[in-house]
């Protein structure tokens, strides 16, 4: 699916990506339904307490536990802030060929932003973001069925393309996800490091961002590559004589990872928020600037931000 001539957009279902990654790990590596309830120090190790009473002793604690990260909280990070906008994403399945062109489509009108892209001949992803004007509307949109009706009504009211409406209509309720759009204040990453001792953050635990650039999961994969490259040096080292030496080597490697990901994270969080703010605005001045002056820049920004080389794994 071509976004620009020199860029290509590929759509992958999250479940399929996770399954593919999990298959590369030894059996038993992943523990499901293992909510973390507490973390504590134990010499040069961390003890991770799970809700079922299990205690895990770790040389390295990587907080990639999402936007409500327990590890981030333990490291002193604040909870992500509400952007003032809500979003819904859906996965549409058609019984026959939908006939969509193989391209990414993004649209915005009167403070609403939406888009869709086909995955193959019979499925497509779509999204819709808006600013809830009242707590009543915010509550109603926590219900998937009401949310779907709300989205369809706005697509009709503001004359969004028929293909987008078809995608929403063909989305089953279990394939529809509603979330308030949250982000980490970028200045928090200016003053605080993503690593502390033998702990670090990655993914949404580190850089939760609004979805305007489509770089949330992509930047998480970048984190994984950089983190694995840095951490391997410590874990493969034969110089560590004891646990203290190993701790110090891990700390150095995690600090290197944090420094390498710091400004990339700040850039993506800030750019995503600003793009969303500009696109949702419907005042006369902002509308003129967005539609007449900034339209070309905003349309190309996602592909420019995606054009980033985090280096090789080894």
Secondary structure, 3 states (H helix, E strand, C coil): CEEECCEECCCCCHHHHHHHHHCCCCCCCCCCCCCEEEEEEECCEEEEEECCCCEEEECCEEECCCCCCHHHHHCCCCCCEEEEEEEEEEEEECCCCCCCCCCCEEEEECCEEEEEEECCCCEEEEEEEECCCCHHHHHHCCCHHHHHHHHHHHHHHCCCCHHHHHHHHCCCHHHEEEEEEEECCHHHHHHCCCEECCEEECCHHHHCCCHHHCCHHHHHHHHHHHHHHHHHHHHCCCCCCCHHHHHHHHHHHHHHHHHHHHHHHHHHHHHHHHHHHHHHCCCHHHHHHHHHHCHHHHHHHHHHHHCCCCCCCC
